[in-house]
């Protein structure tokens, strides 16, 4: 379980094969007060995940052997720890594939320490609770695939009575949308509310997260019941 108090020392698992980059990031994060475990392969990263129990994972997308994408997928099968992926290219396809594999956020190499630190802090805050700008404590939505229940105060989501395991960004996005059923949210609004990104150009974060959410909520392909696309604008949550 992710710790959310402000006194703890955040544990960061860094999975990066480039030794120079790995040592530089380790030093920078350690100076910022993080407890960092750094490894050079995906296999070692998965092993350390179980023993180190990090609060956030910084994952190189282009790992030799077991790829960063596969590591991300395997982490998501057993853990919802926040994942920030690092990619050597700002290529849209690479980034979208990584986000759809389960990453919560990304940074482009060469990684700037201040940018990575800001993303880590933001993703840790993201786990801290439901949005407080309105909304109702509990929502029960009904559709062809059964009942979806969102307990905003308890930070729990169930579908047909079965718990739905959501990554931090997925949960935060669902809580933000469901706070105002029927309201259309622009992608930029969601970026600022969920990811704390105040600049333009990262709509792929929103779109990839919506795609993962729909899958976990049992939404039929092409006919989403709960999270609906408003073409040219953004998304809205429909509870009825």
N, C-alpha and C positions, 0 to 999 in steps of 0.2 A: 504494500500500500504506500502511495506517495505521501510523504510528510509535507504539511503545508504551513507549519509555524515559521515565524521569522527568525528564530534563534538558531536553527539547525545549520550545519555545514552541508551544503548541497553536494551530493555525490554524483560525479560525472564519469561515465564510461566512454572513453575515446577509442574508436576503432579506426585506425589510420595506418596504411602500409608504408608511407613515406616517413623514414626515420626523422629527417630534419623537421618536417611539418609536425610530426607527432610530438617531438620534444619541444618545439616552439609553442604549440598550443597548450601542452601540459604545463609549461612554465607560466604562460600568461594566465591560465585559469587558476593555477595554484596561488598566484599572486593576488587574485581576486577573492581568495578565501574558499575555493572549492576543493573538495577531496577528490582527486582525479586518479583513475586507473586507466592506463594507456596500453593498448595491445596493437599488434600489427597485422593480424589476420581475422577473418570472419569466424573461424573455428574457435580461436582464443577468445574472441569477443563473446560468443554464445556461452562459453564456459565461465567467463568472468561475470556475465549477467547473473548467473545463478548464485555465485558466491559473494559478489560485491553488492548486489541489490541496489543499483544506481537510481537516482532520482530523475536522471535524464541521460540519453545516449546520443553522442555525436558520432555519426556513422559516415565514413567515406563511401561514396557510391561506387567508385571504380576500384574494388579490391581484387587482387589476384586470387585464384582458387575459388573459394566460396564467395560469390559476388555480394556487394552491398545490398542489392535488391533482394537476393535470397535470404541474407541475414535479416533484413527488415521483415520479410514475410514470416520467417521462423520466429522472430521475437513476438510478432503479433499473434501467433497461434497460442502463446502461453503468457503473455504479459502486455499490459497497456501502458507501460512506461513511455513518457514522451520521447520521440525520436526526432533529432534534427540531422538531416542528411547534408553532407558536403559534396558538391560536384565540381569537377575541374572545368566544366563548361557550363555556360548559361543556356545551353540548348533546351528549348521548350519541351521537346520529346523526352529527354532524359529526366527532367524535373517532374513532369507530369507522371511518368511511369513510377518514379520514386514515391511521389505523393500518393498515387493510387495503391502502391504496395503497403502503405500504412504510415509513412512519415508524417509528422505534424508540421514541420517547417523545414526550411533549407537555407544554406549559405553557399555562395559561389567562391571557389578558390581563385586566387590566394585568399585565405580566410583572414579577415581583419579581426583582431582580438576584441575590439570594442563592439563590433557588430555581433560576433558570436556571443559575447557576454550579455548583450541586450536581448538576443533571442532566447538564451537560456533563462534569464530572469523572467521574460514574458511567458514562456511556456510553463514555468513553475507557478507563476501567478494564475495561469489559466486553469490549473487543477484545483484552485483554492475555493471554488464555490460557484453557485449560480449567479447570473447577472442580477443586479438589484434594482434595475430601472423599470420596475413594474412587473406585470405578469401575475399569474395566479399560482398558488402552491402546487396544485396537482391537476393534470390534464388527462382525460381519458378520451381517446380517439377511436372511432370504429370504422372499419373498412372491410373489404372483401377478404382480407387475410387475417381477420380477427382483431382483437382489441390491442391497442397500443396505449400503455400507461406511462406517463412521465411524472415522476415525483420530483419536483423542482427543489424542495427543501431537503429531501433525502438524497438527491443526486443519483436517482435510480431510474432505470428504464426497463420495462418488461413488455414482451409481446406474447399474447396468449398465455400470460402468467409466467413466462420463462424469461429470466434476466437477460438483457442484451448488454454484452460487454463492449464498451465504447472507449476509444482513445480520448485523451483530454480535449483535443481540438474538435472531435466529433461530438462529444457531450456538450461542450460550450456552445457549439454552433446550434445544436438542437434546442438547448435551453434558450438561446437568444431568439431563435425563430418562433418557438412556441410561447414566448412571453406575450406575444401579440398576434394571436391567430387571425389570419386574413390580411394582415399588414404586409405590404411588399417592402422587402429590404433590398436596397442596392448592394451590389457586390462590395463597393467601397465601404459602405456602412458596416458590413459584416467583417471585412478585413480589420477595421478599426476596433470593433467590439470584441472580436474573437482572437485575432492574432496581434493586435496592437500595432498594425502596420499603418502608418499615417500617410504613406505615399502610394501613388498609382502603379499599376503594372503587375500586380500579383493576383489577379482574378483566378488564376489556375489553382491557387490554394483553396479558394472557396469551392470551385467546381469539382475538384478532386475529392474534397471532404464530403460534399453533397453526394457524390457517386458512392462513396464508401458507406455513408449513412443509409442511403436508400437500400443498398444490398443487405445491410444488417437488419434493417427494419422490414425486410421482405417485400419491398416495393416491386411491382411488376415492371419489367423493362419496357420503357416507352410510355407507360401509363402510371406515373407516380401518383399515389393517393394522398400522402401526407405532405411531403415537401415538393411543392409545385414550382415549375419554372415559369417566370413571367418574361417572355422573350423581349430582349432589348433592355431589360431593367435588372432583374435579379431573381429572388426567390421569396416564397411565402409558405407559411405552415397552415394547412387546412385540417381542422380537427373533426369536421363533420362532412 
